[in-house]
Amino acid sequence: MAIIKIRKRDGRIVDFDSSRIRNAIHKAFIAVELQDGERAEAITKEVVRLLEEKFKEKIPSVEDAQDLVIEVLREKGFEKVAFEYDAYRKTKDEIRELKGKLGIVEPKLTVNA
């Protein structure tokens, strides 16, 4: 069964868009100087397949998808790419946490943006 929804960090359920995963993976490849859109696409397909397999009865969260991205990158031998992806993820988490503590909400953006 195809994944059609995903749970955002703030609890909202939105339409699933695999291109968001692909773009994040592609940026991680670029960060380690591997400009490879084909590999990013293949990894995205594997992540989506695993999401569909693991979340047949439940809506996955953004964190679930991110965990699978890191898992698949490592399984495919892209340890440096996985490290960059995870480092970026942690940086974004810290920024979100700081924004929340400071009460910063940007116009047209949620705290999770």
A tleap script that builds the chain and sets N, CA, C and O, in Angstrom:
source leaprc.protein.ff14SB
mol = sequence {
  NMET ALA ILE ILE LYS ILE ARG LYS ARG ASP
  GLY ARG ILE VAL ASP PHE ASP SER SER ARG
  ILE ARG ASN ALA ILE HIE LYS ALA PHE ILE
  ALA VAL GLU LEU GLN ASP GLY GLU ARG ALA
  GLU ALA ILE THR LYS GLU VAL VAL ARG LEU
  LEU GLU GLU LYS PHE LYS GLU LYS ILE PRO
  SER VAL GLU ASP ALA GLN ASP LEU VAL ILE
  GLU VAL LEU ARG GLU LYS GLY PHE GLU LYS
  VAL ALA PHE GLU TYR ASP ALA TYR ARG LYS
  THR LYS ASP GLU ILE ARG GLU LEU LYS GLY
  LYS LEU GLY ILE VAL GLU PRO LYS LEU THR
  VAL ASN CALA
}
set mol.1.N position { 0.840 -1.185 0.000 }
set mol.1.CA position { 0.000 0.000 0.000 }
set mol.1.C position { 0.881 1.243 0.000 }
set mol.1.O position { 1.838 1.326 0.770 }
set mol.2.N position { 0.576 2.176 -0.829 }
set mol.2.CA position { 1.387 3.386 -0.967 }
set mol.2.C position { 1.218 4.301 0.244 }
set mol.2.O position { 0.132 4.428 0.809 }
set mol.3.N position { 2.319 4.926 0.617 }
set mol.3.CA position { 2.285 5.918 1.691 }
set mol.3.C position { 1.685 7.193 1.099 }
set mol.3.O position { 2.194 7.718 0.109 }
set mol.4.N position { 0.613 7.687 1.699 }
set mol.4.CA position { -0.003 8.907 1.176 }
set mol.4.C position { 0.000 10.051 2.185 }
set mol.4.O position { -0.212 11.209 1.827 }
set mol.5.N position { 0.244 9.712 3.451 }
set mol.5.CA position { 0.260 10.731 4.506 }
set mol.5.C position { 1.488 10.542 5.382 }
set mol.5.O position { 2.048 9.449 5.461 }
set mol.6.N position { 1.898 11.621 6.039 }
set mol.6.CA position { 3.012 11.572 6.983 }
set mol.6.C position { 2.700 12.530 8.128 }
set mol.6.O position { 2.062 13.566 7.939 }
set mol.7.N position { 3.163 12.160 9.317 }
set mol.7.CA position { 2.921 12.981 10.504 }
set mol.7.C position { 4.114 13.918 10.721 }
set mol.7.O position { 5.252 13.475 10.871 }
set mol.8.N position { 3.827 15.214 10.733 }
set mol.8.CA position { 4.861 16.226 10.963 }
set mol.8.C position { 5.214 16.260 12.451 }
set mol.8.O position { 4.518 15.670 13.277 }
set mol.9.N position { 6.290 16.948 12.774 }
set mol.9.CA position { 6.741 17.030 14.166 }
set mol.9.C position { 5.711 17.670 15.090 }
set mol.9.O position { 5.641 17.343 16.275 }
set mol.10.N position { 4.925 18.571 14.549 }
set mol.10.CA position { 3.921 19.253 15.378 }
set mol.10.C position { 2.613 18.462 15.468 }
set mol.10.O position { 1.634 18.939 16.041 }
set mol.11.N position { 2.602 17.262 14.905 }
set mol.11.CA position { 1.435 16.400 14.988 }
set mol.11.C position { 0.496 16.469 13.798 }
set mol.11.O position { -0.384 15.622 13.648 }
set mol.12.N position { 0.680 17.485 12.941 }
set mol.12.CA position { -0.181 17.592 11.763 }
set mol.12.C position { 0.063 16.409 10.830 }
set mol.12.O position { 1.179 15.900 10.730 }
set mol.13.N position { -0.983 15.988 10.161 }
set mol.13.CA position { -0.862 14.938 9.157 }
set mol.13.C position { -1.029 15.600 7.797 }
set mol.13.O position { -2.041 16.245 7.522 }
set mol.14.N position { -0.013 15.426 6.948 }
set mol.14.CA position { 0.002 16.084 5.643 }
set mol.14.C position { 0.234 15.047 4.547 }
set mol.14.O position { 0.593 13.902 4.826 }
set mol.15.N position { 0.025 15.463 3.297 }
set mol.15.CA position { 0.291 14.587 2.161 }
set mol.15.C position { 1.771 14.225 2.118 }
set mol.15.O position { 2.637 15.071 2.340 }
set mol.16.N position { 2.047 12.953 1.828 }
set mol.16.CA position { 3.419 12.475 1.706 }
set mol.16.C position { 3.978 12.904 0.358 }
set mol.16.O position { 3.304 12.782 -0.664 }
set mol.17.N position { 5.201 13.405 0.354 }
set mol.17.CA position { 5.863 13.863 -0.866 }
set mol.17.C position { 7.289 13.320 -0.864 }
set mol.17.O position { 8.163 13.861 -0.186 }
set mol.18.N position { 7.520 12.255 -1.622 }
set mol.18.CA position { 8.839 11.618 -1.624 }
set mol.18.C position { 9.931 12.536 -2.163 }
set mol.18.O position { 11.110 12.309 -1.892 }
set mol.19.N position { 9.565 13.563 -2.919 }
set mol.19.CA position { 10.584 14.478 -3.448 }
set mol.19.C position { 11.282 15.235 -2.315 }
set mol.19.O position { 12.430 15.651 -2.465 }
set mol.20.N position { 10.604 15.412 -1.196 }
set mol.20.CA position { 11.240 16.073 -0.051 }
set mol.20.C position { 12.361 15.192 0.511 }
set mol.20.O position { 13.415 15.695 0.900 }
set mol.21.N position { 12.130 13.892 0.550 }
set mol.21.CA position { 13.163 12.955 0.996 }
set mol.21.C position { 14.305 12.956 -0.007 }
set mol.21.O position { 15.475 13.028 0.368 }
set mol.22.N position { 13.954 12.876 -1.286 }
set mol.22.CA position { 14.984 12.844 -2.328 }
set mol.22.C position { 15.857 14.093 -2.283 }
set mol.22.O position { 17.080 13.998 -2.388 }
set mol.23.N position { 15.240 15.260 -2.128 }
set mol.23.CA position { 16.005 16.510 -2.078 }
set mol.23.C position { 16.960 16.534 -0.893 }
set mol.23.O position { 18.098 16.986 -1.023 }
set mol.24.N position { 16.510 16.054 0.255 }
set mol.24.CA position { 17.368 16.028 1.444 }
set mol.24.C position { 18.538 15.067 1.245 }
set mol.24.O position { 19.667 15.376 1.628 }
set mol.25.N position { 18.274 13.910 0.651 }
set mol.25.CA position { 19.343 12.945 0.376 }
set mol.25.C position { 20.325 13.534 -0.626 }
set mol.25.O position { 21.538 13.424 -0.450 }
set mol.26.N position { 19.806 14.153 -1.671 }
set mol.26.CA position { 20.666 14.758 -2.694 }
set mol.26.C position { 21.572 15.826 -2.074 }
set mol.26.O position { 22.756 15.898 -2.403 }
set mol.27.N position { 21.028 16.648 -1.188 }
set mol.27.CA position { 21.831 17.678 -0.517 }
set mol.27.C position { 22.924 17.048 0.339 }
set mol.27.O position { 24.026 17.589 0.431 }
set mol.28.N position { 22.631 15.911 0.965 }
set mol.28.CA position { 23.651 15.220 1.762 }
set mol.28.C position { 24.761 14.684 0.859 }
set mol.28.O position { 25.933 14.728 1.231 }
set mol.29.N position { 24.403 14.179 -0.325 }
set mol.29.CA position { 25.417 13.738 -1.285 }
set mol.29.C position { 26.287 14.920 -1.718 }
set mol.29.O position { 27.509 14.797 -1.803 }
set mol.30.N position { 25.666 16.043 -1.986 }
set mol.30.CA position { 26.413 17.236 -2.390 }
set mol.30.C position { 27.358 17.681 -1.276 }
set mol.30.O position { 28.477 18.116 -1.548 }
set mol.31.N position { 26.916 17.573 -0.030 }
set mol.31.CA position { 27.738 17.994 1.110 }
set mol.31.C position { 29.043 17.211 1.200 }
set mol.31.O position { 30.037 17.722 1.716 }
set mol.32.N position { 29.051 15.983 0.706 }
set mol.32.CA position { 30.285 15.194 0.702 }
set mol.32.C position { 30.884 15.117 -0.702 }
set mol.32.O position { 31.676 14.229 -1.015 }
set mol.33.N position { 30.482 16.070 -1.532 }
set mol.33.CA position { 31.018 16.246 -2.881 }
set mol.33.C position { 30.751 15.054 -3.798 }
set mol.33.O position { 31.573 14.710 -4.646 }
set mol.34.N position { 29.603 14.442 -3.613 }
set mol.34.CA position { 29.151 13.384 -4.515 }
set mol.34.C position { 27.861 13.865 -5.167 }
set mol.34.O position { 26.781 13.703 -4.601 }
set mol.35.N position { 27.965 14.442 -6.327 }
set mol.35.CA position { 26.789 14.972 -7.028 }
set mol.35.C position { 26.149 13.823 -7.797 }
set mol.35.O position { 26.425 13.622 -8.980 }
set mol.36.N position { 25.302 13.082 -7.120 }
set mol.36.CA position { 24.743 11.893 -7.742 }
set mol.36.C position { 23.239 11.796 -7.532 }
set mol.36.O position { 22.774 11.210 -6.554 }
set mol.37.N position { 22.497 12.366 -8.444 }
set mol.37.CA position { 21.046 12.339 -8.363 }
set mol.37.C position { 20.463 10.946 -8.526 }
set mol.37.O position { 19.425 10.636 -7.942 }
set mol.38.N position { 21.128 10.093 -9.326 }
set mol.38.CA position { 20.623 8.737 -9.546 }
set mol.38.C position { 20.671 7.914 -8.266 }
set mol.38.O position { 19.726 7.192 -7.951 }
set mol.39.N position { 21.776 8.024 -7.529 }
set mol.39.CA position { 21.871 7.291 -6.259 }
set mol.39.C position { 20.862 7.834 -5.255 }
set mol.39.O position { 20.244 7.068 -4.514 }
set mol.40.N position { 20.696 9.140 -5.229 }
set mol.40.CA position { 19.714 9.744 -4.320 }
set mol.40.C position { 18.319 9.224 -4.646 }
set mol.40.O position { 17.531 8.939 -3.744 }
set mol.41.N position { 18.020 9.102 -5.920 }
set mol.41.CA position { 16.710 8.592 -6.343 }
set mol.41.C position { 16.539 7.132 -5.934 }
set mol.41.O position { 15.476 6.746 -5.448 }
set mol.42.N position { 17.577 6.319 -6.127 }
set mol.42.CA position { 17.503 4.899 -5.764 }
set mol.42.C position { 17.319 4.729 -4.256 }
set mol.42.O position { 16.545 3.879 -3.816 }
set mol.43.N position { 18.014 5.519 -3.481 }
set mol.43.CA position { 17.888 5.439 -2.024 }
set mol.43.C position { 16.501 5.901 -1.594 }
set mol.43.O position { 15.904 5.317 -0.691 }
set mol.44.N position { 15.991 6.939 -2.232 }
set mol.44.CA position { 14.636 7.412 -1.932 }
set mol.44.C position { 13.618 6.305 -2.183 }
set mol.44.O position { 12.728 6.082 -1.363 }
set mol.45.N position { 13.746 5.616 -3.306 }
set mol.45.CA position { 12.819 4.523 -3.623 }
set mol.45.C position { 12.880 3.425 -2.567 }
set mol.45.O position { 11.850 2.868 -2.186 }
set mol.46.N position { 14.083 3.114 -2.097 }
set mol.46.CA position { 14.236 2.095 -1.060 }
set mol.46.C position { 13.609 2.552 0.256 }
set mol.46.O position { 12.960 1.763 0.942 }
set mol.47.N position { 13.799 3.813 0.606 }
set mol.47.CA position { 13.203 4.361 1.830 }
set mol.47.C position { 11.678 4.304 1.738 }
set mol.47.O position { 11.013 3.904 2.694 }
set mol.48.N position { 11.130 4.699 0.607 }
set mol.48.CA position { 9.672 4.663 0.421 }
set mol.48.C position { 9.169 3.223 0.503 }
set mol.48.O position { 8.132 2.963 1.113 }
set mol.49.N position { 9.895 2.292 -0.105 }
set mol.49.CA position { 9.508 0.877 -0.040 }
set mol.49.C position { 9.465 0.398 1.415 }
set mol.49.O position { 8.524 -0.281 1.824 }
set mol.50.N position { 10.489 0.757 2.188 }
set mol.50.CA position { 10.534 0.352 3.595 }
set mol.50.C position { 9.427 1.012 4.413 }
set mol.50.O position { 8.838 0.381 5.291 }
set mol.51.N position { 9.147 2.275 4.124 }
set mol.51.CA position { 8.037 2.948 4.807 }
set mol.51.C position { 6.725 2.211 4.535 }
set mol.51.O position { 5.929 1.982 5.446 }
set mol.52.N position { 6.514 1.845 3.271 }
set mol.52.CA position { 5.290 1.131 2.898 }
set mol.52.C position { 5.213 -0.230 3.579 }
set mol.52.O position { 4.136 -0.676 3.975 }
set mol.53.N position { 6.358 -0.884 3.712 }
set mol.53.CA position { 6.419 -2.203 4.342 }
set mol.53.C position { 6.184 -2.117 5.854 }
set mol.53.O position { 5.442 -2.921 6.419 }
set mol.54.N position { 6.811 -1.152 6.492 }
set mol.54.CA position { 6.764 -1.045 7.954 }
set mol.54.C position { 5.531 -0.320 8.486 }
set mol.54.O position { 5.166 -0.494 9.649 }
set mol.55.N position { 4.898 0.474 7.662 }
set mol.55.CA position { 3.782 1.304 8.126 }
set mol.55.C position { 2.506 1.034 7.333 }
set mol.55.O position { 1.868 1.958 6.828 }
set mol.56.N position { 2.149 -0.223 7.234 }
set mol.56.CA position { 0.928 -0.608 6.520 }
set mol.56.C position { -0.318 -0.145 7.260 }
set mol.56.O position { -1.309 0.245 6.643 }
set mol.57.N position { -0.263 -0.191 8.579 }
set mol.57.CA position { -1.436 0.093 9.405 }
set mol.57.C position { -1.354 1.438 10.109 }
set mol.57.O position { -2.276 1.803 10.838 }
set mol.58.N position { -0.286 2.171 9.911 }
set mol.58.CA position { -0.027 3.370 10.701 }
set mol.58.C position { 0.594 4.451 9.819 }
set mol.58.O position { 1.269 4.146 8.836 }
set mol.59.N position { 0.366 5.695 10.171 }
set mol.59.CA position { 0.970 6.813 9.439 }
set mol.59.C position { 2.374 7.042 9.994 }
set mol.59.O position { 2.532 7.245 11.197 }
set mol.60.N position { 3.397 7.012 9.133 }
set mol.60.CA position { 4.758 7.245 9.623 }
set mol.60.C position { 4.974 8.715 9.973 }
set mol.60.O position { 4.275 9.601 9.481 }
set mol.61.N position { 5.951 8.944 10.826 }
set mol.61.CA position { 6.320 10.316 11.171 }
set mol.61.C position { 7.524 10.738 10.333 }
set mol.61.O position { 8.184 9.908 9.709 }
set mol.62.N position { 7.791 12.019 10.331 }
set mol.62.CA position { 8.979 12.544 9.656 }
set mol.62.C position { 10.220 11.866 10.231 }
set mol.62.O position { 11.138 11.513 9.490 }
set mol.63.N position { 10.249 11.684 11.554 }
set mol.63.CA position { 11.395 11.041 12.200 }
set mol.63.C position { 11.561 9.597 11.732 }
set mol.63.O position { 12.685 9.129 11.547 }
set mol.64.N position { 10.448 8.890 11.541 }
set mol.64.CA position { 10.516 7.522 11.019 }
set mol.64.C position { 11.199 7.515 9.653 }
set mol.64.O position { 12.076 6.692 9.393 }
set mol.65.N position { 10.794 8.430 8.796 }
set mol.65.CA position { 11.382 8.519 7.456 }
set mol.65.C position { 12.865 8.863 7.548 }
set mol.65.O position { 13.680 8.265 6.845 }
set mol.66.N position { 13.220 9.808 8.396 }
set mol.66.CA position { 14.623 10.202 8.533 }
set mol.66.C position { 15.471 9.052 9.067 }
set mol.66.O position { 16.594 8.845 8.607 }
set mol.67.N position { 14.945 8.308 10.025 }
set mol.67.CA position { 15.673 7.147 10.551 }
set mol.67.C position { 15.942 6.135 9.444 }
set mol.67.O position { 17.034 5.571 9.363 }
set mol.68.N position { 14.951 5.907 8.595 }
set mol.68.CA position { 15.126 4.962 7.493 }
set mol.68.C position { 16.126 5.470 6.465 }
set mol.68.O position { 16.887 4.680 5.905 }
set mol.69.N position { 16.139 6.768 6.209 }
set mol.69.CA position { 17.127 7.329 5.276 }
set mol.69.C position { 18.530 7.010 5.777 }
set mol.69.O position { 19.366 6.526 5.014 }
set mol.70.N position { 18.789 7.276 7.037 }
set mol.70.CA position { 20.116 7.027 7.609 }
set mol.70.C position { 20.446 5.537 7.555 }
set mol.70.O position { 21.564 5.158 7.206 }
set mol.71.N position { 19.483 4.704 7.895 }
set mol.71.CA position { 19.680 3.251 7.862 }
set mol.71.C position { 20.044 2.778 6.454 }
set mol.71.O position { 20.997 2.017 6.284 }
set mol.72.N position { 19.298 3.220 5.453 }
set mol.72.CA position { 19.540 2.791 4.069 }
set mol.72.C position { 20.877 3.327 3.563 }
set mol.72.O position { 21.624 2.599 2.909 }
set mol.73.N position { 21.186 4.577 3.852 }
set mol.73.CA position { 22.478 5.127 3.428 }
set mol.73.C position { 23.624 4.288 3.980 }
set mol.73.O position { 24.570 3.974 3.257 }
set mol.74.N position { 23.544 3.927 5.250 }
set mol.74.CA position { 24.608 3.111 5.864 }
set mol.74.C position { 24.661 1.719 5.245 }
set mol.74.O position { 25.744 1.205 4.964 }
set mol.75.N position { 23.502 1.109 5.031 }
set mol.75.CA position { 23.461 -0.229 4.422 }
set mol.75.C position { 24.076 -0.234 3.030 }
set mol.75.O position { 24.687 -1.222 2.622 }
set mol.76.N position { 23.917 0.871 2.298 }
set mol.76.CA position { 24.435 0.961 0.930 }
set mol.76.C position { 25.893 1.425 0.891 }
set mol.76.O position { 26.465 1.587 -0.187 }
set mol.77.N position { 26.496 1.640 2.068 }
set mol.77.CA position { 27.906 2.008 2.126 }
set mol.77.C position { 28.190 3.497 2.060 }
set mol.77.O position { 29.336 3.895 1.854 }
set mol.78.N position { 27.181 4.319 2.229 }
set mol.78.CA position { 27.351 5.769 2.174 }
set mol.78.C position { 27.414 6.356 3.584 }
set mol.78.O position { 26.585 7.182 3.967 }
set mol.79.N position { 28.403 5.917 4.337 }
set mol.79.CA position { 28.541 6.329 5.735 }
set mol.79.C position { 28.721 7.841 5.869 }
set mol.79.O position { 28.120 8.463 6.745 }
set mol.80.N position { 29.545 8.434 5.003 }
set mol.80.CA position { 29.767 9.889 5.077 }
set mol.80.C position { 28.486 10.661 4.761 }
set mol.80.O position { 28.188 11.672 5.397 }
set mol.81.N position { 27.747 10.186 3.794 }
set mol.81.CA position { 26.485 10.833 3.428 }
set mol.81.C position { 25.496 10.708 4.590 }
set mol.81.O position { 24.792 11.664 4.916 }
set mol.82.N position { 25.446 9.531 5.209 }
set mol.82.CA position { 24.568 9.317 6.367 }
set mol.82.C position { 24.959 10.255 7.502 }
set mol.82.O position { 24.094 10.816 8.174 }
set mol.83.N position { 26.261 10.425 7.714 }
set mol.83.CA position { 26.740 11.319 8.767 }
set mol.83.C position { 26.291 12.754 8.495 }
set mol.83.O position { 25.800 13.428 9.401 }
set mol.84.N position { 26.453 13.226 7.258 }
set mol.84.CA position { 26.041 14.591 6.899 }
set mol.84.C position { 24.533 14.769 7.042 }
set mol.84.O position { 24.066 15.792 7.542 }
set mol.85.N position { 23.783 13.777 6.606 }
set mol.85.CA position { 22.322 13.832 6.712 }
set mol.85.C position { 21.913 13.941 8.182 }
set mol.85.O position { 21.066 14.760 8.539 }
set mol.86.N position { 22.518 13.114 9.023 }
set mol.86.CA position { 22.188 13.114 10.447 }
set mol.86.C position { 22.636 14.411 11.120 }
set mol.86.O position { 21.926 14.942 11.974 }
set mol.87.N position { 23.802 14.920 10.742 }
set mol.87.CA position { 24.293 16.178 11.322 }
set mol.87.C position { 23.352 17.327 10.976 }
set mol.87.O position { 23.049 18.160 11.830 }
set mol.88.N position { 22.892 17.377 9.733 }
set mol.88.CA position { 21.952 18.420 9.316 }
set mol.88.C position { 20.637 18.283 10.083 }
set mol.88.O position { 20.052 19.270 10.528 }
set mol.89.N position { 20.192 17.048 10.224 }
set mol.89.CA position { 18.954 16.778 10.973 }
set mol.89.C position { 19.066 17.286 12.410 }
set mol.89.O position { 18.149 17.929 12.921 }
set mol.90.N position { 20.184 16.997 13.050 }
set mol.90.CA position { 20.383 17.427 14.440 }
set mol.90.C position { 20.466 18.948 14.544 }
set mol.90.O position { 19.948 19.536 15.492 }
set mol.91.N position { 21.116 19.580 13.574 }
set mol.91.CA position { 21.201 21.047 13.565 }
set mol.91.C position { 19.807 21.651 13.447 }
set mol.91.O position { 19.472 22.591 14.168 }
set mol.92.N position { 18.995 21.115 12.542 }
set mol.92.CA position { 17.621 21.615 12.387 }
set mol.92.C position { 16.808 21.395 13.664 }
set mol.92.O position { 16.002 22.246 14.041 }
set mol.93.N position { 17.017 20.260 14.329 }
set mol.93.CA position { 16.321 19.996 15.597 }
set mol.93.C position { 16.691 21.040 16.645 }
set mol.93.O position { 15.828 21.535 17.371 }
set mol.94.N position { 17.984 21.372 16.720 }
set mol.94.CA position { 18.446 22.376 17.687 }
set mol.94.C position { 17.847 23.746 17.383 }
set mol.94.O position { 17.450 24.470 18.296 }
set mol.95.N position { 17.783 24.098 16.108 }
set mol.95.CA position { 17.202 25.385 15.711 }
set mol.95.C position { 15.725 25.426 16.080 }
set mol.95.O position { 15.242 26.427 16.610 }
set mol.96.N position { 15.001 24.333 15.799 }
set mol.96.CA position { 13.577 24.271 16.158 }
set mol.96.C position { 13.391 24.424 17.664 }
set mol.96.O position { 12.495 25.135 18.119 }
set mol.97.N position { 14.238 23.755 18.426 }
set mol.97.CA position { 14.142 23.829 19.887 }
set mol.97.C position { 14.408 25.247 20.380 }
set mol.97.O position { 13.693 25.751 21.247 }
set mol.98.N position { 15.428 25.885 19.832 }
set mol.98.CA position { 15.743 27.265 20.211 }
set mol.98.C position { 14.605 28.209 19.855 }
set mol.98.O position { 14.223 29.059 20.659 }
set mol.99.N position { 14.062 28.062 18.653 }
set mol.99.CA position { 12.937 28.904 18.234 }
set mol.99.C position { 11.775 28.751 19.207 }
set mol.99.O position { 11.133 29.730 19.585 }
set mol.100.N position { 11.514 27.509 19.605 }
set mol.100.CA position { 10.425 27.256 20.538 }
set mol.100.C position { 10.668 27.911 21.887 }
set mol.100.O position { 9.756 28.502 22.465 }
set mol.101.N position { 11.890 27.808 22.390 }
set mol.101.CA position { 12.226 28.408 23.685 }
set mol.101.C position { 12.145 29.925 23.641 }
set mol.101.O position { 11.741 30.569 24.609 }
set mol.102.N position { 12.533 30.483 22.507 }
set mol.102.CA position { 12.530 31.938 22.370 }
set mol.102.C position { 11.181 32.477 21.900 }
set mol.102.O position { 10.974 33.690 21.856 }
set mol.103.N position { 10.278 31.589 21.555 }
set mol.103.CA position { 8.965 32.025 21.086 }
set mol.103.C position { 9.001 32.639 19.705 }
set mol.103.O position { 8.144 33.453 19.358 }
set mol.104.N position { 9.986 32.255 18.917 }
set mol.104.CA position { 10.127 32.809 17.564 }
set mol.104.C position { 9.270 32.005 16.595 }
set mol.104.O position { 9.437 30.795 16.444 }
set mol.105.N position { 8.362 32.698 15.954 }
set mol.105.CA position { 7.546 32.091 14.909 }
set mol.105.C position { 7.621 33.017 13.709 }
set mol.105.O position { 7.189 34.168 13.764 }
set mol.106.N position { 8.181 32.492 12.617 }
set mol.106.CA position { 8.329 33.298 11.411 }
set mol.106.C position { 6.998 33.334 10.666 }
set mol.106.O position { 6.257 32.352 10.676 }
set mol.107.N position { 6.693 34.449 10.025 }
set mol.107.CA position { 5.444 34.533 9.260 }
set mol.107.C position { 5.372 33.425 8.211 }
set mol.107.O position { 6.345 33.154 7.507 }
set mol.108.N position { 4.216 32.797 8.121 }
set mol.108.CA position { 3.940 31.744 7.147 }
set mol.108.C position { 4.754 30.475 7.375 }
set mol.108.O position { 4.715 29.569 6.543 }
set mol.109.N position { 5.489 30.389 8.481 }
set mol.109.CA position { 6.254 29.190 8.787 }
set mol.109.C position { 5.853 28.679 10.160 }
set mol.109.O position { 5.554 29.455 11.068 }
set mol.110.N position { 5.853 27.367 10.294 }
set mol.110.CA position { 5.596 26.799 11.611 }
set mol.110.C position { 6.913 26.754 12.371 }
set mol.110.O position { 7.970 27.021 11.799 }
set mol.111.N position { 6.858 26.427 13.620 }
set mol.111.CA position { 8.072 26.291 14.426 }
set mol.111.C position { 8.959 25.207 13.839 }
set mol.111.O position { 10.175 25.239 14.030 }
set mol.112.N position { 8.380 24.252 13.134 }
set mol.112.CA position { 9.135 23.135 12.572 }
set mol.112.C position { 9.773 23.432 11.222 }
set mol.112.O position { 10.470 22.575 10.679 }
set mol.113.N position { 9.561 24.590 10.678 }
set mol.113.CA position { 10.102 24.899 9.349 }
set mol.113.C position { 11.605 24.998 9.390 }
set mol.113.O position { 12.235 25.252 8.363 }
savepdb mol mol.pdb
quit
